[in-house]
Amino acid sequence: MKKLLAICPICKKPIYGKDIDINNIDLSRVSHWPVKYTHCHSHNGEPFHAITMYIDSNFSVRATEVSEFLKIQK
Ligand SMILES: [Zn+2]
């Protein structure tokens, strides 16, 4: 999916459907919309950060939230 979903407010990266593997979201597991999807990246020399998108059932982004501080443990 090449649709432009959002532009990251921190680094201005355009985020497309293909960047977040939107086709791999298992819609049968979605109990309510919009879905919160967090995309972590570094771009334009900005340190690693996360943008959370609220995606509705038409795959339109209703709102975004950014996190500049995060730690992911595996
Ligand atoms: Zn960004």
N, CA, C, O and the ligand as a Tripos MOL2 file, in Angstrom:
@<TRIPOS>MOLECULE
protein
  297   295    75     0     0
PROTEIN
NO_CHARGES

@<TRIPOS>ATOM
      1 N           0.8530   -1.1870    0.0000 N.3       1 MET1
      2 CA          0.0000    0.0000    0.0000 C.3       1 MET1
      3 C           0.8910    1.2420    0.0000 C.2       1 MET1
      4 O           1.6960    1.4320    0.9120 O.2       1 MET1
      5 N           0.7510    2.0690   -1.0040 N.am      2 LYS2
      6 CA          1.6240    3.2380   -1.1330 C.3       2 LYS2
      7 C           1.0260    4.4970   -0.5170 C.2       2 LYS2
      8 O           1.6160    5.5750   -0.5880 O.2       2 LYS2
      9 N          -0.1170    4.3530    0.0720 N.am      3 LYS3
     10 CA         -0.8120    5.5110    0.6100 C.3       3 LYS3
     11 C           0.0390    6.2510    1.6460 C.2       3 LYS3
     12 O           0.6340    5.6350    2.5300 O.2       3 LYS3
     13 N           0.0880    7.5530    1.5250 N.am      4 LEU4
     14 CA          0.7710    8.3610    2.5390 C.3       4 LEU4
     15 C          -0.1290    8.4610    3.7650 C.2       4 LEU4
     16 O          -1.2540    8.9560    3.7000 O.2       4 LEU4
     17 N           0.3990    7.9810    4.8770 N.am      5 LEU5
     18 CA         -0.4150    7.9600    6.0930 C.3       5 LEU5
     19 C          -0.2270    9.2180    6.9190 C.2       5 LEU5
     20 O          -1.1920    9.8200    7.3900 O.2       5 LEU5
     21 N           1.0240    9.6060    7.0860 N.am      6 ALA6
     22 CA          1.3100   10.7330    7.9680 C.3       6 ALA6
     23 C           2.7080   11.2300    7.6850 C.2       6 ALA6
     24 O           3.5030   10.5480    7.0370 O.2       6 ALA6
     25 N           3.0030   12.4120    8.1690 N.am      7 ILE7
     26 CA          4.3580   12.9440    8.1130 C.3       7 ILE7
     27 C           4.8190   13.1190    9.5460 C.2       7 ILE7
     28 O           4.1610   13.7680   10.3590 O.2       7 ILE7
     29 N           5.9620   12.5270    9.8350 N.am      8 CYS8
     30 CA          6.4440   12.5900   11.2110 C.3       8 CYS8
     31 C           6.7340   14.0370   11.5930 C.2       8 CYS8
     32 O           7.4910   14.7100   10.8940 O.2       8 CYS8
     33 N           6.1550   14.5330   12.6810 N.am      9 PRO9
     34 CA          6.3810   15.9330   13.0700 C.3       9 PRO9
     35 C           7.7880   16.1890   13.5870 C.2       9 PRO9
     36 O           8.2110   17.3430   13.6510 O.2       9 PRO9
     37 N           8.5160   15.1610   13.9530 N.am     10 ILE10
     38 CA          9.8750   15.3660   14.4710 C.3      10 ILE10
     39 C          10.8690   15.4740   13.3240 C.2      10 ILE10
     40 O          11.6300   16.4390   13.2500 O.2      10 ILE10
     41 N          10.8680   14.4980   12.4340 N.am     11 CYS11
     42 CA         11.9190   14.4540   11.4040 C.3      11 CYS11
     43 C          11.3680   14.6820   10.0000 C.2      11 CYS11
     44 O          12.1240   14.6710    9.0280 O.2      11 CYS11
     45 N          10.0710   14.8870    9.8900 N.am     12 LYS12
     46 CA          9.4200   15.1450    8.6010 C.3      12 LYS12
     47 C           9.4340   13.9450    7.6560 C.2      12 LYS12
     48 O           9.2130   14.0990    6.4540 O.2      12 LYS12
     49 N           9.6870   12.7740    8.1850 N.am     13 LYS13
     50 CA          9.6590   11.5850    7.3310 C.3      13 LYS13
     51 C           8.2260   11.2930    6.8970 C.2      13 LYS13
     52 O           7.3240   11.2130    7.7300 O.2      13 LYS13
     53 N           8.0190   11.1330    5.5800 N.am     14 PRO14
     54 CA          6.6960   10.6930    5.1470 C.3      14 PRO14
     55 C           6.5380    9.2010    5.4410 C.2      14 PRO14
     56 O           7.4130    8.4020    5.1080 O.2      14 PRO14
     57 N           5.4550    8.8410    6.0460 N.am     15 ILE15
     58 CA          5.2310    7.4430    6.4200 C.3      15 ILE15
     59 C           4.1260    6.8790    5.5430 C.2      15 ILE15
     60 O           2.9820    7.3330    5.5690 O.2      15 ILE15
     61 N           4.5080    5.8760    4.7650 N.am     16 TYR16
     62 CA          3.5810    5.2550    3.8320 C.3      16 TYR16
     63 C           3.0910    3.9310    4.4030 C.2      16 TYR16
     64 O           3.6700    3.3790    5.3380 O.2      16 TYR16
     65 N           2.0240    3.4480    3.8210 N.am     17 GLY17
     66 CA          1.4880    2.1580    4.2510 C.3      17 GLY17
     67 C           2.5330    1.0550    4.2410 C.2      17 GLY17
     68 O           2.5530    0.1990    5.1260 O.2      17 GLY17
     69 N           3.4000    1.0790    3.2350 N.am     18 LYS18
     70 CA          4.4060    0.0170    3.1510 C.3      18 LYS18
     71 C           5.4350    0.1090    4.2670 C.2      18 LYS18
     72 O           6.0440   -0.8990    4.6240 O.2      18 LYS18
     73 N           5.6410    1.2950    4.8250 N.am     19 ASP19
     74 CA          6.6260    1.4450    5.8900 C.3      19 ASP19
     75 C           6.2030    0.7530    7.1720 C.2      19 ASP19
     76 O           7.0480    0.3720    7.9830 O.2      19 ASP19
     77 N           4.9450    0.5920    7.3550 N.am     20 ILE20
     78 CA          4.4810    0.0060    8.6150 C.3      20 ILE20
     79 C           3.8370   -1.3550    8.4050 C.2      20 ILE20
     80 O           3.1560   -1.8700    9.2920 O.2      20 ILE20
     81 N           4.0550   -1.9370    7.2310 N.am     21 ASP21
     82 CA          3.4910   -3.2670    6.9750 C.3      21 ASP21
     83 C           1.9990   -3.3060    7.2670 C.2      21 ASP21
     84 O           1.5010   -4.2280    7.9130 O.2      21 ASP21
     85 N           1.3140   -2.3160    6.7920 N.am     22 ILE22
     86 CA         -0.0980   -2.1870    7.1270 C.3      22 ILE22
     87 C          -0.8940   -3.3900    6.6320 C.2      22 ILE22
     88 O          -1.9250   -3.7450    7.2030 O.2      22 ILE22
     89 N          -0.4000   -4.0110    5.5640 N.am     23 ASN23
     90 CA         -1.1190   -5.1730    5.0400 C.3      23 ASN23
     91 C          -1.0070   -6.3820    5.9550 C.2      23 ASN23
     92 O          -1.7730   -7.3390    5.8400 O.2      23 ASN23
     93 N          -0.0390   -6.3230    6.8670 N.am     24 ASN24
     94 CA          0.1410   -7.4560    7.7670 C.3      24 ASN24
     95 C          -0.6460   -7.3110    9.0630 C.2      24 ASN24
     96 O          -0.5980   -8.1900    9.9240 O.2      24 ASN24
     97 N          -1.3520   -6.2330    9.1990 N.am     25 ILE25
     98 CA         -2.1970   -6.0980   10.3860 C.3      25 ILE25
     99 C          -3.3460   -7.0930   10.2560 C.2      25 ILE25
    100 O          -4.0680   -7.1100    9.2580 O.2      25 ILE25
    101 N          -3.4950   -7.9130   11.2800 N.am     26 ASP26
    102 CA         -4.5540   -8.9220   11.2610 C.3      26 ASP26
    103 C          -5.8640   -8.2490   11.6890 C.2      26 ASP26
    104 O          -6.1270   -8.0480   12.8750 O.2      26 ASP26
    105 N          -6.6650   -7.9130   10.6890 N.am     27 LEU27
    106 CA         -7.8740   -7.1260   10.9760 C.3      27 LEU27
    107 C          -8.8550   -7.8860   11.8580 C.2      27 LEU27
    108 O          -9.6810   -7.2840   12.5440 O.2      27 LEU27
    109 N          -8.7610   -9.2100   11.8350 N.am     28 SER28
    110 CA         -9.6820   -9.9780   12.6760 C.3      28 SER28
    111 C          -9.3590   -9.7970   14.1600 C.2      28 SER28
    112 O         -10.1860  -10.0920   15.0230 O.2      28 SER28
    113 N          -8.1480   -9.3100   14.4480 N.am     29 ARG29
    114 CA         -7.7770   -9.0930   15.8510 C.3      29 ARG29
    115 C          -8.1030   -7.6830   16.3100 C.2      29 ARG29
    116 O          -7.9270   -7.3570   17.4840 O.2      29 ARG29
    117 N          -8.5740   -6.8480   15.4030 N.am     30 VAL30
    118 CA         -8.8930   -5.4720   15.7750 C.3      30 VAL30
    119 C         -10.2770   -5.4420   16.4170 C.2      30 VAL30
    120 O         -11.2860   -5.7360   15.7750 O.2      30 VAL30
    121 N         -10.2980   -5.0840   17.6840 N.am     31 SER31
    122 CA        -11.5900   -5.0870   18.3730 C.3      31 SER31
    123 C         -12.2590   -3.7270   18.3100 C.2      31 SER31
    124 O         -13.4840   -3.6300   18.3760 O.2      31 SER31
    125 N         -11.4680   -2.6880   18.1850 N.am     32 HIS32
    126 CA        -12.1110   -1.3960   17.9740 C.3      32 HIS32
    127 C         -11.1800   -0.4710   17.2100 C.2      32 HIS32
    128 O          -9.9560   -0.5550   17.3040 O.2      32 HIS32
    129 N         -11.7940    0.3910   16.4710 N.am     33 TRP33
    130 CA        -11.0690    1.3850   15.6820 C.3      33 TRP33
    131 C         -11.1680    2.7390   16.3640 C.2      33 TRP33
    132 O         -12.1200    2.9610   17.1130 O.2      33 TRP33
    133 N         -10.2340    3.6520   16.1420 N.am     34 PRO34
    134 CA         -9.0160    3.4680   15.3500 C.3      34 PRO34
    135 C          -7.9850    2.6020   16.0520 C.2      34 PRO34
    136 O          -7.9660    2.4900   17.2780 O.2      34 PRO34
    137 N          -7.1240    1.9900   15.2380 N.am     35 VAL35
    138 CA         -6.0310    1.1810   15.7440 C.3      35 VAL35
    139 C          -4.8520    2.0960   16.0610 C.2      35 VAL35
    140 O          -4.5550    3.0300   15.3160 O.2      35 VAL35
    141 N          -4.1980    1.8170   17.1570 N.am     36 LYS36
    142 CA         -2.9740    2.5510   17.4860 C.3      36 LYS36
    143 C          -1.7930    1.7930   16.9140 C.2      36 LYS36
    144 O          -1.6020    0.6160   17.2170 O.2      36 LYS36
    145 N          -1.0200    2.4430   16.1090 N.am     37 TYR37
    146 CA          0.1440    1.7960   15.5160 C.3      37 TYR37
    147 C           1.3590    2.6770   15.7680 C.2      37 TYR37
    148 O           1.3660    3.8510   15.3990 O.2      37 TYR37
    149 N           2.3820    2.1150   16.3910 N.am     38 THR38
    150 CA          3.5910    2.8830   16.6900 C.3      38 THR38
    151 C           4.7080    2.4800   15.7390 C.2      38 THR38
    152 O           5.0530    1.3050   15.6220 O.2      38 THR38
    153 N           5.2540    3.4590   15.0770 N.am     39 HIS39
    154 CA          6.3350    3.2410   14.1150 C.3      39 HIS39
    155 C           7.5900    3.9130   14.6600 C.2      39 HIS39
    156 O           7.6070    5.1210   14.8970 O.2      39 HIS39
    157 N           8.6520    3.1090   14.8580 N.am     40 CYS40
    158 CA          9.9090    3.6300   15.3890 C.3      40 CYS40
    159 C          10.9030    3.7830   14.2460 C.2      40 CYS40
    160 O          10.9970    2.9140   13.3790 O.2      40 CYS40
    161 N          11.6390    4.8820   14.2440 N.am     41 HIS41
    162 CA         12.5820    5.1030   13.1620 C.3      41 HIS41
    163 C          13.5660    6.2070   13.5520 C.2      41 HIS41
    164 O          13.3410    6.9570   14.5020 O.2      41 HIS41
    165 N          14.6530    6.2850   12.7980 N.am     42 SER42
    166 CA         15.5090    7.4720   12.8590 C.3      42 SER42
    167 C          15.6700    7.9370   11.4160 C.2      42 SER42
    168 O          15.7790    7.1270   10.4960 O.2      42 SER42
    169 N          15.6810    9.2310   11.2410 N.am     43 HIS43
    170 CA         15.6210    9.7810    9.8950 C.3      43 HIS43
    171 C          16.1340   11.2100    9.9480 C.2      43 HIS43
    172 O          15.9740   11.8930   10.9600 O.2      43 HIS43
    173 N          16.7510   11.6660    8.8600 N.am     44 ASN44
    174 CA         17.2360   13.0490    8.7860 C.3      44 ASN44
    175 C          18.1760   13.4070    9.9230 C.2      44 ASN44
    176 O          18.2330   14.5650   10.3360 O.2      44 ASN44
    177 N          18.9160   12.4260   10.4350 N.am     45 GLY45
    178 CA         19.8450   12.7020   11.5180 C.3      45 GLY45
    179 C          19.2100   12.8470   12.8840 C.2      45 GLY45
    180 O          19.9030   13.1190   13.8640 O.2      45 GLY45
    181 N          17.9070   12.6700   12.9630 N.am     46 GLU46
    182 CA         17.2490   12.7330   14.2680 C.3      46 GLU46
    183 C          17.4720   11.4050   14.9920 C.2      46 GLU46
    184 O          17.5010   10.3500   14.3590 O.2      46 GLU46
    185 N          17.6300   11.4550   16.3180 N.am     47 PRO47
    186 CA         17.7650   10.1890   17.0430 C.3      47 PRO47
    187 C          16.4910    9.3470   16.9550 C.2      47 PRO47
    188 O          15.4160    9.8360   16.6050 O.2      47 PRO47
    189 N          16.6480    8.0890   17.2780 N.am     48 PHE48
    190 CA         15.5340    7.1380   17.2250 C.3      48 PHE48
    191 C          14.3400    7.6720   18.0080 C.2      48 PHE48
    192 O          14.4840    8.1300   19.1420 O.2      48 PHE48
    193 N          13.1790    7.6100   17.4030 N.am     49 HIS49
    194 CA         11.9670    8.0780   18.0680 C.3      49 HIS49
    195 C          10.7780    7.3120   17.5080 C.2      49 HIS49
    196 O          10.9170    6.5210   16.5760 O.2      49 HIS49
    197 N           9.6400    7.5500   18.0720 N.am     50 ALA50
    198 CA          8.4610    6.7840   17.6990 C.3      50 ALA50
    199 C           7.3050    7.7180   17.3990 C.2      50 ALA50
    200 O           7.1130    8.7320   18.0700 O.2      50 ALA50
    201 N           6.5400    7.3600   16.3800 N.am     51 ILE51
    202 CA          5.3060    8.0790   16.1080 C.3      51 ILE51
    203 C           4.1640    7.0710   16.2180 C.2      51 ILE51
    204 O           4.1970    6.0010   15.6100 O.2      51 ILE51
    205 N           3.1750    7.4280   16.9920 N.am     52 THR52
    206 CA          2.0000    6.5770   17.1240 C.3      52 THR52
    207 C           0.8820    7.1750   16.2900 C.2      52 THR52
    208 O           0.5350    8.3490   16.4270 O.2      52 THR52
    209 N           0.3250    6.3350   15.4180 N.am     53 MET53
    210 CA         -0.7550    6.7900   14.5370 C.3      53 MET53
    211 C          -2.0510    6.0960   14.9300 C.2      53 MET53
    212 O          -2.0730    4.9090   15.2530 O.2      53 MET53
    213 N          -3.0980    6.8500   14.8920 N.am     54 TYR54
    214 CA         -4.4270    6.2920   15.1250 C.3      54 TYR54
    215 C          -5.0720    6.1100   13.7630 C.2      54 TYR54
    216 O          -5.4580    7.0780   13.1080 O.2      54 TYR54
    217 N          -5.1830    4.8550   13.3470 N.am     55 ILE55
    218 CA         -5.6000    4.5380   11.9900 C.3      55 ILE55
    219 C          -7.0290    4.0180   12.0160 C.2      55 ILE55
    220 O          -7.3500    3.0750   12.7390 O.2      55 ILE55
    221 N          -7.8720    4.6410   11.2220 N.am     56 ASP56
    222 CA         -9.2670    4.1990   11.2040 C.3      56 ASP56
    223 C          -9.4660    3.0920   10.1710 C.2      56 ASP56
    224 O          -8.5220    2.6990    9.4850 O.2      56 ASP56
    225 N         -10.6760    2.6010   10.0650 N.am     57 SER57
    226 CA        -10.9270    1.4170    9.2450 C.3      57 SER57
    227 C         -10.7780    1.6850    7.7500 C.2      57 SER57
    228 O         -10.7680    0.7450    6.9540 O.2      57 SER57
    229 N         -10.6630    2.9420    7.3610 N.am     58 ASN58
    230 CA        -10.3570    3.2790    5.9670 C.3      58 ASN58
    231 C          -8.8620    3.4870    5.7590 C.2      58 ASN58
    232 O          -8.4350    3.9510    4.7020 O.2      58 ASN58
    233 N          -8.0610    3.1400    6.7800 N.am     59 PHE59
    234 CA         -6.6220    3.3650    6.7640 C.3      59 PHE59
    235 C          -6.2850    4.8270    6.5710 C.2      59 PHE59
    236 O          -5.3180    5.1730    5.8930 O.2      59 PHE59
    237 N          -7.0870    5.6730    7.1720 N.am     60 SER60
    238 CA         -6.7480    7.0840    7.2580 C.3      60 SER60
    239 C          -6.2720    7.3510    8.6830 C.2      60 SER60
    240 O          -6.8140    6.8150    9.6500 O.2      60 SER60
    241 N          -5.2570    8.1860    8.7840 N.am     61 VAL61
    242 CA         -4.7300    8.4960   10.1010 C.3      61 VAL61
    243 C          -5.5250    9.6480   10.6940 C.2      61 VAL61
    244 O          -5.5810   10.7400   10.1280 O.2      61 VAL61
    245 N          -6.1360    9.3870   11.8400 N.am     62 ARG62
    246 CA         -6.9590   10.4020   12.4900 C.3      62 ARG62
    247 C          -6.1400   11.3270   13.3680 C.2      62 ARG62
    248 O          -6.4650   12.5050   13.5200 O.2      62 ARG62
    249 N          -5.0760   10.7890   13.9450 N.am     63 ALA63
    250 CA         -4.2590   11.5970   14.8390 C.3      63 ALA63
    251 C          -2.8970   10.9410   14.9740 C.2      63 ALA63
    252 O          -2.7370    9.7490   14.7150 O.2      63 ALA63
    253 N          -1.9310   11.7300   15.3780 N.am     64 THR64
    254 CA         -0.5980   11.1750   15.6290 C.3      64 THR64
    255 C          -0.0920   11.6730   16.9740 C.2      64 THR64
    256 O          -0.4830   12.7320   17.4650 O.2      64 THR64
    257 N           0.7830   10.8780   17.5390 N.am     65 GLU65
    258 CA          1.4560   11.2280   18.7850 C.3      65 GLU65
    259 C           2.9020   10.8410   18.6200 C.2      65 GLU65
    260 O           3.1990    9.8130   18.0120 O.2      65 GLU65
    261 N           3.8060   11.6360   19.1450 N.am     66 VAL66
    262 CA          5.2120   11.2580   19.0350 C.3      66 VAL66
    263 C           5.8150   11.0290   20.4130 C.2      66 VAL66
    264 O           5.4110   11.6340   21.4060 O.2      66 VAL66
    265 N           6.7940   10.1350   20.4370 N.am     67 SER67
    266 CA          7.5650    9.8680   21.6440 C.3      67 SER67
    267 C           9.0250   10.0600   21.2900 C.2      67 SER67
    268 O           9.5440    9.4130   20.3810 O.2      67 SER67
    269 N           9.6860   10.9540   22.0130 N.am     68 GLU68
    270 CA         11.0940   11.1900   21.7260 C.3      68 GLU68
    271 C          11.9900   10.3490   22.6090 C.2      68 GLU68
    272 O          13.1950   10.2550   22.3750 O.2      68 GLU68
    273 N          11.4070    9.7430   23.6160 N.am     69 PHE69
    274 CA         12.1940    8.9160   24.5180 C.3      69 PHE69
    275 C          11.5530    7.5420   24.5740 C.2      69 PHE69
    276 O          10.3920    7.4020   24.9580 O.2      69 PHE69
    277 N          12.2990    6.5540   24.1960 N.am     70 LEU70
    278 CA         11.7440    5.2210   24.2700 C.3      70 LEU70
    279 C          12.8440    4.2080   24.4540 C.2      70 LEU70
    280 O          14.0050    4.4510   24.1230 O.2      70 LEU70
    281 N          12.4650    3.0860   24.9790 N.am     71 LYS71
    282 CA         13.3830    1.9680   25.1250 C.3      71 LYS71
    283 C          12.5790    0.7250   24.8240 C.2      71 LYS71
    284 O          11.5090    0.5050   25.3910 O.2      71 LYS71
    285 N          13.1050   -0.0790   23.9290 N.am     72 ILE72
    286 CA         12.4230   -1.3070   23.5720 C.3      72 ILE72
    287 C          13.2740   -2.4750   24.0550 C.2      72 ILE72
    288 O          14.4460   -2.5890   23.6950 O.2      72 ILE72
    289 N          12.6940   -3.3160   24.8490 N.am     73 GLN73
    290 CA         13.4080   -4.4900   25.3240 C.3      73 GLN73
    291 C          12.8220   -5.7210   24.6780 C.2      73 GLN73
    292 O          11.6100   -5.8460   24.5060 O.2      73 GLN73
    293 N          13.7030   -6.6180   24.3290 N.am     74 LYS74
    294 CA         13.2360   -7.8600   23.7190 C.3      74 LYS74
    295 C          13.3860   -9.0000   24.7080 C.2      74 LYS74
    296 O          13.0480  -10.1410   24.3910 O.2      74 LYS74
    297 ZN         10.3550   10.7860   12.6680 Zn       75 ZN75
@<TRIPOS>BOND
     1     1     2 1
     2     2     3 1
     3     3     4 2
     4     3     5 am
     5     5     6 1
     6     6     7 1
     7     7     8 2
     8     7     9 am
     9     9    10 1
    10    10    11 1
    11    11    12 2
    12    11    13 am
    13    13    14 1
    14    14    15 1
    15    15    16 2
    16    15    17 am
    17    17    18 1
    18    18    19 1
    19    19    20 2
    20    19    21 am
    21    21    22 1
    22    22    23 1
    23    23    24 2
    24    23    25 am
    25    25    26 1
    26    26    27 1
    27    27    28 2
    28    27    29 am
    29    29    30 1
    30    30    31 1
    31    31    32 2
    32    31    33 am
    33    33    34 1
    34    34    35 1
    35    35    36 2
    36    35    37 am
    37    37    38 1
    38    38    39 1
    39    39    40 2
    40    39    41 am
    41    41    42 1
    42    42    43 1
    43    43    44 2
    44    43    45 am
    45    45    46 1
    46    46    47 1
    47    47    48 2
    48    47    49 am
    49    49    50 1
    50    50    51 1
    51    51    52 2
    52    51    53 am
    53    53    54 1
    54    54    55 1
    55    55    56 2
    56    55    57 am
    57    57    58 1
    58    58    59 1
    59    59    60 2
    60    59    61 am
    61    61    62 1
    62    62    63 1
    63    63    64 2
    64    63    65 am
    65    65    66 1
    66    66    67 1
    67    67    68 2
    68    67    69 am
    69    69    70 1
    70    70    71 1
    71    71    72 2
    72    71    73 am
    73    73    74 1
    74    74    75 1
    75    75    76 2
    76    75    77 am
    77    77    78 1
    78    78    79 1
    79    79    80 2
    80    79    81 am
    81    81    82 1
    82    82    83 1
    83    83    84 2
    84    83    85 am
    85    85    86 1
    86    86    87 1
    87    87    88 2
    88    87    89 am
    89    89    90 1
    90    90    91 1
    91    91    92 2
    92    91    93 am
    93    93    94 1
    94    94    95 1
    95    95    96 2
    96    95    97 am
    97    97    98 1
    98    98    99 1
    99    99   100 2
   100    99   101 am
   101   101   102 1
   102   102   103 1
   103   103   104 2
   104   103   105 am
   105   105   106 1
   106   106   107 1
   107   107   108 2
   108   107   109 am
   109   109   110 1
   110   110   111 1
   111   111   112 2
   112   111   113 am
   113   113   114 1
   114   114   115 1
   115   115   116 2
   116   115   117 am
   117   117   118 1
   118   118   119 1
   119   119   120 2
   120   119   121 am
   121   121   122 1
   122   122   123 1
   123   123   124 2
   124   123   125 am
   125   125   126 1
   126   126   127 1
   127   127   128 2
   128   127   129 am
   129   129   130 1
   130   130   131 1
   131   131   132 2
   132   131   133 am
   133   133   134 1
   134   134   135 1
   135   135   136 2
   136   135   137 am
   137   137   138 1
   138   138   139 1
   139   139   140 2
   140   139   141 am
   141   141   142 1
   142   142   143 1
   143   143   144 2
   144   143   145 am
   145   145   146 1
   146   146   147 1
   147   147   148 2
   148   147   149 am
   149   149   150 1
   150   150   151 1
   151   151   152 2
   152   151   153 am
   153   153   154 1
   154   154   155 1
   155   155   156 2
   156   155   157 am
   157   157   158 1
   158   158   159 1
   159   159   160 2
   160   159   161 am
   161   161   162 1
   162   162   163 1
   163   163   164 2
   164   163   165 am
   165   165   166 1
   166   166   167 1
   167   167   168 2
   168   167   169 am
   169   169   170 1
   170   170   171 1
   171   171   172 2
   172   171   173 am
   173   173   174 1
   174   174   175 1
   175   175   176 2
   176   175   177 am
   177   177   178 1
   178   178   179 1
   179   179   180 2
   180   179   181 am
   181   181   182 1
   182   182   183 1
   183   183   184 2
   184   183   185 am
   185   185   186 1
   186   186   187 1
   187   187   188 2
   188   187   189 am
   189   189   190 1
   190   190   191 1
   191   191   192 2
   192   191   193 am
   193   193   194 1
   194   194   195 1
   195   195   196 2
   196   195   197 am
   197   197   198 1
   198   198   199 1
   199   199   200 2
   200   199   201 am
   201   201   202 1
   202   202   203 1
   203   203   204 2
   204   203   205 am
   205   205   206 1
   206   206   207 1
   207   207   208 2
   208   207   209 am
   209   209   210 1
   210   210   211 1
   211   211   212 2
   212   211   213 am
   213   213   214 1
   214   214   215 1
   215   215   216 2
   216   215   217 am
   217   217   218 1
   218   218   219 1
   219   219   220 2
   220   219   221 am
   221   221   222 1
   222   222   223 1
   223   223   224 2
   224   223   225 am
   225   225   226 1
   226   226   227 1
   227   227   228 2
   228   227   229 am
   229   229   230 1
   230   230   231 1
   231   231   232 2
   232   231   233 am
   233   233   234 1
   234   234   235 1
   235   235   236 2
   236   235   237 am
   237   237   238 1
   238   238   239 1
   239   239   240 2
   240   239   241 am
   241   241   242 1
   242   242   243 1
   243   243   244 2
   244   243   245 am
   245   245   246 1
   246   246   247 1
   247   247   248 2
   248   247   249 am
   249   249   250 1
   250   250   251 1
   251   251   252 2
   252   251   253 am
   253   253   254 1
   254   254   255 1
   255   255   256 2
   256   255   257 am
   257   257   258 1
   258   258   259 1
   259   259   260 2
   260   259   261 am
   261   261   262 1
   262   262   263 1
   263   263   264 2
   264   263   265 am
   265   265   266 1
   266   266   267 1
   267   267   268 2
   268   267   269 am
   269   269   270 1
   270   270   271 1
   271   271   272 2
   272   271   273 am
   273   273   274 1
   274   274   275 1
   275   275   276 2
   276   275   277 am
   277   277   278 1
   278   278   279 1
   279   279   280 2
   280   279   281 am
   281   281   282 1
   282   282   283 1
   283   283   284 2
   284   283   285 am
   285   285   286 1
   286   286   287 1
   287   287   288 2
   288   287   289 am
   289   289   290 1
   290   290   291 1
   291   291   292 2
   292   291   293 am
   293   293   294 1
   294   294   295 1
   295   295   296 2
@<TRIPOS>SUBSTRUCTURE
     1 MET1         2 RESIDUE 1 A MET
     2 LYS2         6 RESIDUE 1 A LYS
     3 LYS3        10 RESIDUE 1 A LYS
     4 LEU4        14 RESIDUE 1 A LEU
     5 LEU5        18 RESIDUE 1 A LEU
     6 ALA6        22 RESIDUE 1 A ALA
     7 ILE7        26 RESIDUE 1 A ILE
     8 CYS8        30 RESIDUE 1 A CYS
     9 PRO9        34 RESIDUE 1 A PRO
    10 ILE10       38 RESIDUE 1 A ILE
    11 CYS11       42 RESIDUE 1 A CYS
    12 LYS12       46 RESIDUE 1 A LYS
    13 LYS13       50 RESIDUE 1 A LYS
    14 PRO14       54 RESIDUE 1 A PRO
    15 ILE15       58 RESIDUE 1 A ILE
    16 TYR16       62 RESIDUE 1 A TYR
    17 GLY17       66 RESIDUE 1 A GLY
    18 LYS18       70 RESIDUE 1 A LYS
    19 ASP19       74 RESIDUE 1 A ASP
    20 ILE20       78 RESIDUE 1 A ILE
    21 ASP21       82 RESIDUE 1 A ASP
    22 ILE22       86 RESIDUE 1 A ILE
    23 ASN23       90 RESIDUE 1 A ASN
    24 ASN24       94 RESIDUE 1 A ASN
    25 ILE25       98 RESIDUE 1 A ILE
    26 ASP26      102 RESIDUE 1 A ASP
    27 LEU27      106 RESIDUE 1 A LEU
    28 SER28      110 RESIDUE 1 A SER
    29 ARG29      114 RESIDUE 1 A ARG
    30 VAL30      118 RESIDUE 1 A VAL
    31 SER31      122 RESIDUE 1 A SER
    32 HIS32      126 RESIDUE 1 A HIS
    33 TRP33      130 RESIDUE 1 A TRP
    34 PRO34      134 RESIDUE 1 A PRO
    35 VAL35      138 RESIDUE 1 A VAL
    36 LYS36      142 RESIDUE 1 A LYS
    37 TYR37      146 RESIDUE 1 A TYR
    38 THR38      150 RESIDUE 1 A THR
    39 HIS39      154 RESIDUE 1 A HIS
    40 CYS40      158 RESIDUE 1 A CYS
    41 HIS41      162 RESIDUE 1 A HIS
    42 SER42      166 RESIDUE 1 A SER
    43 HIS43      170 RESIDUE 1 A HIS
    44 ASN44      174 RESIDUE 1 A ASN
    45 GLY45      178 RESIDUE 1 A GLY
    46 GLU46      182 RESIDUE 1 A GLU
    47 PRO47      186 RESIDUE 1 A PRO
    48 PHE48      190 RESIDUE 1 A PHE
    49 HIS49      194 RESIDUE 1 A HIS
    50 ALA50      198 RESIDUE 1 A ALA
    51 ILE51      202 RESIDUE 1 A ILE
    52 THR52      206 RESIDUE 1 A THR
    53 MET53      210 RESIDUE 1 A MET
    54 TYR54      214 RESIDUE 1 A TYR
    55 ILE55      218 RESIDUE 1 A ILE
    56 ASP56      222 RESIDUE 1 A ASP
    57 SER57      226 RESIDUE 1 A SER
    58 ASN58      230 RESIDUE 1 A ASN
    59 PHE59      234 RESIDUE 1 A PHE
    60 SER60      238 RESIDUE 1 A SER
    61 VAL61      242 RESIDUE 1 A VAL
    62 ARG62      246 RESIDUE 1 A ARG
    63 ALA63      250 RESIDUE 1 A ALA
    64 THR64      254 RESIDUE 1 A THR
    65 GLU65      258 RESIDUE 1 A GLU
    66 VAL66      262 RESIDUE 1 A VAL
    67 SER67      266 RESIDUE 1 A SER
    68 GLU68      270 RESIDUE 1 A GLU
    69 PHE69      274 RESIDUE 1 A PHE
    70 LEU70      278 RESIDUE 1 A LEU
    71 LYS71      282 RESIDUE 1 A LYS
    72 ILE72      286 RESIDUE 1 A ILE
    73 GLN73      290 RESIDUE 1 A GLN
    74 LYS74      294 RESIDUE 1 A LYS
    75 ZN75       297 GROUP 0 **** ****
